Amino acid sequence: MISVNNTLNPKTGGEYVYKVIKSALIEARYRVYELSVPLMLMKVAGKEKKRAEVILRAMAHVKCMFKSFWERYINRFLIITSSSPLFPVAGHLVYHQPKAGMQIKNLRPYMTFYERMGFTILENEWLSPFWFFAKRSHPIHLSNSFFTKRLIKEIYDLDSEVLYPPVPIRPFKGFDRCRDFAVIVGKPKVLSGIIFLPEIVTRLPKKVSFIVIGKADYTGLRIIRSLSKQGFNIRYLGYVSELVKLELFRRYSHYLHLGLNEPFGIMVVEAMANGCIPIAPKSGGIPEYLPENLLYSSCEEAVEKISSKIGFRNHDLMLELRKIAENFREEIFRRKIVSYIRALETLL
């Protein structure tokens, strides 16, 4: 496995997916060798300053790239990667999980220089010459949604098969009917759409409670503080453990997803699995599984759904959403990813 994912301590849905892939392969009795940019940085960066970390990260990327091309040439291992124009790694199987916010131009002014540069490369593959060799080296391209399948066909001219990602779903033990009416907001960052939060919060009565979870970037913190100073009922919890996140989904009524062109949306499915009603944009991969009446096309429409308390204490809707969420259970993904690897063995 050659990737940009931290499989030891995943902090994002994308990293969690690669942790599951690694675990599934080990369980299927494969011997897994891992070359991961975050894990390499853990070993050498220590408490180095940010500038040194940037240099070390670039060196790690280069090491992954040349190692992948060499191993692909000698054909000693089956290589699974998170290859992209930003990480042009050769291999046999790549699982495409593009970042939320792809092709959303009105997010650009709020991004850091490095984020803008990264998206420019992701959306213009000619800026990454090695990618043209890397992308043709993979016999199997997998996409985490039909949205992603269409996206990589449009911008990279790659055909792929859809394999929805795994979602950690606990055994069903019923829902608490006495939920508090409040709105959970996740990932308070520019790329996840935090700039749209004021357009929604300021159109609602100040008594409506918002709970924001996840590590915020500079823009996210500024927005949260500004709304709090204006007297809106917004509480920022910062990064929370998986256990705490699930407890919040079980206690509160709604989850507001802000990210546009989200390729899949693992937190949306986690909310569904725990009886928390998600309200999400009608873009990206989320409309592939979330019912139409819970999608919004504008901030005004999101406000209407929150104001009406859509689905609040609707036990039948909760059960319907739970049933949909169970289609993304981890064991389903494990079985399918191993079948792809075994199919590769017969081809090589």
N, C-alpha and C positions, 0 to 999 in steps of 0.2 A: 504494500500500500504506500503510495507516494501522494501526499496531500498537504493542504494548508489547514488541516483540522486538528484540534486538540481532542484526541479520543480518550484521554485520561480524565479530564475534567471539562467536559463540554459545556460551553456557556450559551450556545445558540442551537437552533433546531438543526442547522446544517452539520454542525459538529456532532450532535447526537446521532444523526443518521450514520456517519462514518464509524462511530463507536459501535453501533448495532451491526454494521457490515463486518467489522473486525471480530466482534463476538460471535456472529453467525458462522464465520469461516472457521474459527477455532473450534466451535462446537461441532462443525462438520468434519473435524480432524484434518484441517489444512494447517500447515505451518506458515505463520504470518510474519513477514519482516516489514517493519514500518519505518518510513522516512517521512517525518512530519515537520513542517516549518516551526510550529509552536513548540513542539517537544525539543527540537534542536536548540531553540532560543532559551528554553528553560535550563538547559545544560550549560550554556556558555554565557548568557547575558547577565544572570545574577542581578545585581543592583546597578548595572551600568546606566549611564545617562541616556536620554531619549535619542540623541544623535547617534551614539554608538549602536543603539538597538536598531535604528533604521539601516545602518551599514551591515550589521549582522544579519538582519532579515533579508536584505538583498543578496548577501552571500549564500544564505540558506536556499533561497529561490534558485540561484544559479546551480548550486550543488544538486538540487532535486532535478533540475532540467537535464543536466549532462548525465547524471546517474541514470535517469529514465531512458534517454536515447541509447546509452551504452547497453543497458539491460535488455532493451527492446531489440537491439541489433544482435546480441548473442542469444536471445530467446531462452534465457535460463529460467525465468519466473513468469507467472501470470501477473501482470501489473494492473492494479485498480487505482484510479486517480481521481482528483477533483480538477482536472485540467480545464483551462480557459485561456483566453488571450493574455490575462494577467499572470497566469501560471501555466505556461506552455510546456506541458509534460507529456511525453510519449507513453503509450501503454496499450493494454488490451481492452479495458472497460473503463468508461468515464461516466460518472453519475452527475448530470447537470442540475445544479441548484443556483440559478442566477440570483443576484441580489434584488431585494425589493427596491422599487424606484427606477428600474430600467426604463429608459425612454420617457421619463417624466421630467420635462425640461424646467418646469417651474420650481423644482427642488434645487437646481444647480446653484442659484445665488446664495443659498444657505449652507452649502457644503464647504468643507475645508478644501484647501488646494489639492491635497493628496486624494481626497474622495472624487473631486472633479476630474483629476487626471486619470484615476482608475476607471471611472465610468466612460470617459472618452475612449480609452483603450478597449474596454469591453464592448462598446458599441461600434467601434471602427477597427476591425480585426487587422487591417493592413498596417496598423501601427505596431503590430507584434509579429514580425516575420517568422519566428520559430513556430508560432501557432499553426501556420499553414502545413508544416511537416507533422506537428504533434496531432492535429485533429484527424489527419488521414491515417494515423497509426493505430487508431482504436477500431477493432472489428465491431464492437458493440458500444453504441451510445444510448444511455438511458436518460429520460427526463422525468422530473418529479411532478409533472402535470401536463395536460394537453396544452395549456398556455405556454409552458416552457418548450414543449415540442414545436409549437408554431414559431416561437421566438427564435430558437436556435436554427430553425430552417430558414427564417427570414434574414437573419443577420450573419449566419455562418454557413448557410447552405448545407446543413447536416440533417440527415434523417435519423430519427431515434424512436425508441419504444418507450411507452409511458409505464413507469413503476412508481406508484404513489409512495411517499416516505412513511416510515413507521411513526406511530404516536404512542407515547407511554400511557396506556389506558388500564386503570385498575379494575378488578372485578366489581361488578355492579352490586351495590347493597342498598339501592333505593335512594330517593332524594328527600332532603328536608323541605317540607312544605312551608316553613316559616322563615323564608329568606328576607334579608334586608334589601330594600330598594337602594341600589348604588351602582355606579358604573366603574368597572375596572378598565384601566388603560395600560397597555404594555409597551415596552421598548420606546422610551421617550427620546428618540433620536430623529435627526432630520430624515435619514433614509427610511425611517418607519413612519413618516408623516406627522411628526409632532407639531409641525408648523400649522396644521389644520385644526388643532385642538381649540385655540381661542375662538375660532369661527363657530364652534359648536357650543362650548361652555358659556360664552357671553350671550347666547340666544336663549339660555335656559334660566329658570329661577335660581337665585343664589343658594337656595336650600338643597338643591340636587347635589348629592355627594359623589365625588370622583376620587378613586384610589389609583395612583400611578405607581407601577412597579417596573423594575429593570434599571440598569445603569444608564443614566442620562448623559448626553453630550452637552456641550456649552449652550447650544440653542435650546435644548430641552429644559435645562435648569433655569435659563432665563425666562422661558415661557411659564413654567410652573410657579416661579417666584412672583412674576408679574400678576398672574391670575389670583394668587393668594393675597397679594397686596390690595387687589381690587375687591376683596371680600368674598370671593367664590370659595365654595366648600371643596377644596382640593387638598388631598393628603399624599405626600410623596414618600414611599417606603424604600426606594432604592432597590438594589439587587436583593432578591429574596430566594431562598432555597426552593427546590421543587416541591417539598412538603408544604411549605408556607403558601406557595402559589396555588396548589390544589385546594388548600383550606379556604383560601380567598374565593376561588371559583365555586366552592360548595356553600359559602356563606352569603355571597352577594348575588344580585339578580342578573346583571348585564355585563357583557364585555364589549368594549368599543374598539374595533380595529381601525387604524388610521392609514396604514400603509397602502399605497397605490401600486398596482402591478405586482402584488405579492405572488410569487410563483406557486406557493401552496398555502401556507399559513398554519403551522403546527399549533400555535396558541389558540387559534379559532377552534380547532378540533378538540383540544384539551378542555376548553370551556364547554363545548357541546357535551363531552363525555361526563362532565360533572354537574350538569343541570344549570349552567350559567348561559343565559341567552346571548349569543353573539350578534352584533350589528356591524356589518363590514361593507367596504366599498364594492361596487359592482365592476370589478376589474381584476386582472390577473387570474389565478387559478381557483380562487375561493368560490366563484359562482358555479364551479363544477360539482360542488357538493352541498353548499349552503342554500336552503330554500329561498325563493325569490322574495318573499315578504320580509326577510331579514337583511336584504341588501339595500344599499343606498347609492344614489348617483350624484348627490350633492350634499353639502353640509346641512342645508335646510331640511332635506329629507331625513338625514340622520337625527336632527333635532326633533322632528315630528315623531320618529319611532321611539326616541327616549322619552319624550313628553307623554306619549300615550302608554308608556310602560309596556310596550309590546311583549307579549308572552309572559308577563309577570305572573308567577304562580300558576302558569298553565301546565299542569302536569302531563297532559297528553303531548304537548309540544316538546317538553323536556325528554320524554321517552322516545319521541320520533328522532330528535337530534342525537340522543344516545345511540340509537340503532344505526344511524348514519356513521357516527364516529367509530363504531366497532368494525367498520370496513377497513380501518387503517391500523388495526392491531399489529403489534410488533411481530408476532409469530407469522403473520401472513407475509410481511416483508422479508423476514428471515428465510422462509421457504423459497420465495421467488428469487432472491438474490443468489442463493446457493445454486439454484437451477440454472441461472445464467452462467455462473462460473463453471459448472459441470459441462454446459454446452460448449463453452470456450475450450475446455480440455479436449473435446472430441474434434474440434476444428484445427488444433495446433499439434 
